[in-house]
Amino acid sequence: MQLTRAQIFLYDLGLNDMERENSFAWKNVELMGLQWDKLGAHVQNKRWKAWKPFVLSDALQRVENVIFQDAGQVVQQPIDLAWSLIQRDGYFFTIQQERALPNFESVKGYDMCAAGILGMSNSSIAVQNHSPGKGADPVPQLLENVCVS
């Protein structure tokens, strides 16, 4: 898949007017928003990153396969391998080393999923098992303050 054909959703988590206006000129980019007033205060606090599952869920309701990438990252090579992994396995994750959380003894020695870039498909077991009506829907739990304690 060529990036020029990809549909790109840019989620507005606090763009200013000029940034919003500039985004309208970008090819294949659609500016998106979340219904912040329906999300808990801990989700609205963007530094806590509890909004990420809502962005991923929203995108998966619009398209079959999603690559989620944090702002500030730059794609420097073709993303064909990531797309093929998503289509084959239903997901694409990257690993960050334990040094990301050096003060947490419970994660020492373990690699962690880097949530700044990941991919998911609606056909994956993870999405199917956690979709409403198909298992435990995780989104209501994310609305509770308890999930960020």
C-alpha positions, 0 to 999 in steps of 0.5 A: 500500500502506498502512503499516497492512497492511505486515508489519514485521520488527524485527531485534534487534541488541542490544535490551534486555529492556524494548525487546524487551517493548515491541516485542510491543505494536506492531501488525504488528511481528515481532521477528526475530533472526539466527544470530549464532553462525554469522556471522563476528566481523566481521559480529558487530561491529555497528559495521562494518555487515556484518550489513546484507546478512544482514538484507536476505537474511533478510527477502527469504526471508520476503516478496517486497518489502522496504524496509530502514530503519535504526533512528532514521529516521522515516517522515514521508509515505506510502511508496507511491512507494517500493513502486511503484518496487520493484514497477516496477524491482525496487529502491529506493535513496536517494543520499547526497552524497560529503560523507559520506566526505570523506577518501576521494579515490576517491569524490570526485565520486560519489554513493553509495547510502545504505544506511540506507534501500533497497528490494529485490524478489525479482524484481529482477535483482540478487537473482536473479543473486546467489541460490544456484544462479543465480550468484555468491552474495555471502553466503559472501564476506561471511563472510570478513574480506577483504570488510571490509579 
